[in-house]
């Protein structure tokens, strides 16, 4: 087995997606992979992890994927469409030829492509066909999110969605970002799909807890990127409504990440009580979160992100469930993580942006000792059953169509 990894970011520890790629690459025997990386020029500092230095690598610059001219004016749409067509017909074709030459030089027998962004979607199937080898596609997020965030014009979006569908249908297998995505892709595209989620070693997991830490303080942990801003602001507003106290306990929000995404000069947030710890390495993050009483997981309610919410799975949730502490999930009921948590009764799920309801549900979790214990226990069980490295290895083997014994432990 010799795999061509076709990706726009190398396997490394810089981002949640690349951490997963890094985990998967470490399972492969030395000499079984070559990486062709179409890297954004702004990420030149991001290089493949040192312990994977045996991997043959070729880097090429990724074409610009955001709109040249922000906005929806007629001439802006035309200019952006011309820019996308140039990338599709000229630049992607050049990169395709270099990827094919690199694949031939390394005698690869299959392509593993991460379909993130227009360029990778455009490359996946043509590279595999030119090499005459099977394509195994991996999807971190539905392309709807990427295209909207980058302001891609509506005509190009339709073309990209068509190319995405062709790539998935032309794959022998698909690594999906959630169990829900695997079900949807298998039904819609007829492709064998396997959930490949962020996983952790059982060695870093904590046992489920039986009670809150303190009679006077309630610590609510939050980790990772706060892209669900409406939900995050709702939580802060709830804290203000209840005076940062619940059941006579003072509330502390412990945040692990880069950005709080709030203006603390605002009169609205004058009484915030936030412990800002910045970014922390994974094992330390798990320890710090395990010291909290409840872990808050927001997910977007916005209809613009409905397809993303239905198919994606936040890596922070794996981390949360490994801590042995109950999770408070705040997002729509159709979201993939909400469905997973509900199926396994592994979190208290709030499907509302109503501040009173959010506050009431937090109060229930704090005051109901049996519920607190049950969610801690079930969350820990869900982690061990679905989100460990052993499960990841088994699913990765299915994705590649190889016996699990061929992968490293």
N, C-alpha and C positions, 0 to 999 in steps of 0.2 A: 504494500500500500504506500503510495507516494502522493501526497495531497498538495494542491496549489491553494493556499489560503489567499483569497482575494478580498481585501478589506481597505477601508479608508483610515483606520487607526490601528497601530500595531498592538499586539498583545502586551500589555503593561499594566501598571497599577494606578494610572492617572485618572481613569474614569470608571464608572460602574460597569459599563459595557465591556471595556477593555480588560477589566479584572476577570470577567467571565471568560473572555477569549483566552486570557493568560492561563486560567485554570484548565481549560480544555486542551490547550497546546501542551501543557505539562503532562497530560495523560498519554500523549502520543510518543511512541518510541523515537529515539534520536535518529535522524536521517529520514523520517517519514513525512516531512512537511517542508515546503518552501513558501515564502510569504512575498506576495506582490502587493505593495502598500501604496494606495493612491492618497497621498497625505496633503491636507490643507497646508499651504505654505506658512500660515500663522502657527502651525503646530510642529515646526521643525525641531523643537526641543524634545518632542515626544519620540522616544526610540524604543525598540523592542527590549523586553526585560533581559538583563544580563545572563540569567540562567538559561535563556533560550538562544544564546548567541551562536549555537551550532546551526541555527536555521539559516539557509541561504535567503537573502533579502534583497529586493530591489525596490527603491522608493521613486515615485514620480509625483509631480505636483498635481494636485486636484484642481480642476477648473472651478472658478467662482460659481457658487450655487445659489447665492442670494440675488434678489432683483437688482439690476443696474440702477433703475429709477423707481424708488418707492412710490406707491400710489396706483390708482386705477384709471387715470386719464387715458384717453385713446392712444396718444402718441407714446405714452409710457408703456402701455401694454404691448404696442407694436415693437418698441425698442427692446423690451424684455423678451419677447417672443423670438426676435432675431438673435438675441444673445443666446437663448436656450438652444435654438436650432444650430447655431455655430458650434456650441459645445457638443450637441448630439451627433452632428454629421462630420465634424472635423476633429475636434479634440478627443472625443471619446473613441473615434476610430483609430487615432494614433496611439492612444493608451492601450486599446485592445490589441493592436499588433505587437506592442512591446510586451504585454502580458503573455500573449501566445508564444512569442519567442522565448521568454523566460521559462514558461511552462515546458516547452520542448527541451530546452537546455537541461532542465532538471528531471526530465523523463517522468512527469507526473501522470497519474492514471485517473484522477478525479479532481473536480473543482469544488471547493467549499467557499461560498461567497456570502458575505454579510451585506444584505440589501439595505444600506442606509444612504439615502440621498439619491439624486438623479443619476450621478455618474456611475455608482455601483449598480444601480438597477439597469442602466444601459449596457453595462459591461458583462453582466453575469452570463446570460444565455449565449451571446456571440462568442465569448472567450471559450466556453465549454464546447460549443459546436465546432469552432475552428480547431480545437485540440482533439475533437472526436472522443470526448470523455464525458461521463455523467456529471451532472450538476447537483450539488447539495446546497440548498439555500437556507440562510439563517436570517430571521427578522427580529430585530429588537423592538421596533415600534412601527405601527402602521404608517406608511409614507404620508398620509394626510397631515400629520403633525409637522413633519419636516418641511413639506411644501408650503404650508401656511406660515410657519415661522420665518421662512426665507422669502416670503412675498412673491412666490412663483406665479406667473400669470395663469389665468384659467384655461387657456388653450393648451399650454405646456403641461398643466396639471393632468388634463385628460389623457394626453399622450403618455405621460409617465405612469399613470394608473394602468393604462393598457400594457405598457412594457413590463410593469410589475406583475400583472396577472399572467402574462406570457412566461415570465421567468419562473414564477411559482408552478404553473402548469407544466413547464418544461423540466422541472426538477424531479429527481427520483425520490427525494425526501426533503422535508422542511423542518428546521429547528425553530419552534415557535416560542414566543416570549411568555406564554401562559398556557394553562390547560384549556382555557376558553378559546384562545387564538388557534390552538391545535385543532380543536373541534370545528371551528368556523372554516379554517383553511381546507381541512379535509373534506368538508361538505361542499364548499363553494368551488374550490379548485381541483378537487379530486386527487390531491397529492398526499402521500403518507406523511403525517405530521407528528412530531414528538415535542413535548414541552421541554425546553432547555432553560431553566431558571437559575438565577443567582443562588448558589448553594454554599454551605459552610461545613467544616468538619464537626463531627459530634463532639470532638475534644474541647471546642470553644463554648459549647452550650452550657447554660446554667439550669439547674432543676427548677421546676415550677414552685412558686411561693404560695404561702397560705394566708398572708395578711399584709397590710400596709406597713411601711417602715416605721412611721412615727405618728404619735398622737397629735402633734402640733403642726406638722408640715406635710403637704402633699406635693410630691415632685412629679411633674409631667415631662417626659422626655420626647424630643423631636430631633430627627437626624436627616441629613441630606438636603438636596435642593428643594427650596420652597416654591415650586412652580405653580402650586395650587393657591394662588394669592387670596382669592375670595374666601376660601375655606380658612386659611391662616388668619386673615383679618377678622373673620367671624369668631374664631376662638379668642383672639385678643379682645374683641368687643364683649364677649361673654365674660371674660375675666374682669373687665371693667364693670359690667353690670352687677356682678356678685362681689365686687370689692376685693378681688383677689383672695377670697376666702371661700371654703366649702366645708360644711359640717365642722365649723370652728377650726379648721386647719388653714394655715397660710399657704397659698399656692406659689410654687416656684416652677417656671418653665426652663428646663435645661435644654439648650440648643447646641447641636454638633453639626457644623457646616460652615460654608464660606460667607453666606449673605443672609441677613435677617429680613431684608426686603420691607422694612418699615422705617418711616421717618420719626425718630424718637423725639424730635423737636415739637411734634404735633401735640396740641393740648389734649387730644383724645387719648394719648398714650403716656400721660404724665405720671401715672402710678404703676407702670409696668414693673414686673419683678422677673427679669430674665437673666439666667446664667448662661452667658455666651462663651462657649468653649472652643469655637473654631473647628477646623477640620482635624480629625483624629484618625490614626491608622485603625484598621478594622477590629483587631483584637481589643485594643484600648477602647474603641467606641462601644463594643459589646459590654465591656466591663462597666463603663460609665453609664450606659443605658440600663444595665441590670441594677444599678443603685437607685433608679427611679421607681415610682409606684405604678405609673400608667404610661404607656407609650402612644403618642398621637400620630395617626397616619392619615393625612388629608389627601383627597383625590378629586380632580376637577368635576364639578357639576355642569360646566358650560356645555351647551349643545354643540359648540364648535369642536369639542374634543371627545364627542360621544364615541366615535369608532376607536379612538386611541384608548379611552377608558375601558371599552369593552374587550380589548385585546391585550393590553400591556399589563405588566406586573412589576411593581416597584421593588427594587433590590433592597430598599430599607426594610421591607416587610419580613424578608428572610432574617435580617439582623434582629429585628424586634422579636420574632418568634423564638429566636435562640436564647433570649435573655431570661425566659421563665416568667416574665411579667405580662399582665393582660394588656391587650391592644384595644385602643379606641379608634375605630375606623370611621372616618368622616368623608363620605362620598356617595355617589349615586348607587342604587341597588343593582343596576345593570353592569357596573364595573367588574372586570375580571377578578380583582382581589376581593371585592365584596362577595362575589359568588363563591370563591374559594373559602373564605372565612366563614360564611354562612353554612356552607355544606359541612364543615367540620366544627361548627360552633366554637370557633377559635378566637372570637373577638366580640366586643360590643359594637354594633354597627349602627351609626346614625346617618340616615338618608335625608337629612334636612339641613337647610341653612337658617332655620328659625332659631334665633339666639336663645329663646326661652327653652325650646326643646333640647338644644345642645346642652345647656346648663343642667336641665333636669336629668338627662341621661348620664352625665358625669356624676351627678349626685347619687344616682342609683348605684353606679359602679363603686363609688367610695363607701356607701353605707351598707351594701349587701355583701356580707362576708362570703356567703356560699357562692354567689355569682362570681365574685372576685377569684375565689379558688378554682371554680370550674373553668373559667376562661384561661387562667394561667395554665392549668393542667392540659386543656384541649389545645391551646396554642403550642405548648411544648410537644405534644403528640403530633400535631400537624407538621412541625419542623422535622421531627425524626422520621416521619413517614414519607415526606415529599421533598424536603429541602436540604438534604445532606449530600456530601460529595459522592457517597456510594450510589445514591439515586441518580445523580448527575452523570456518573460514569456509565451506568446501565443505559440511560437514555441517549448519551452521546454515541455509544456503541450501536444502538438501534438506528440512530441518525446516519451513521456512516456505513451501516450494513456489515458490521464486522463483529466477531465474537468479543465479548467483554474482556476475555482473558488476554486479548491483544493490547489492552490499554493498561498503563501504569496505575498503580494504586497511590 
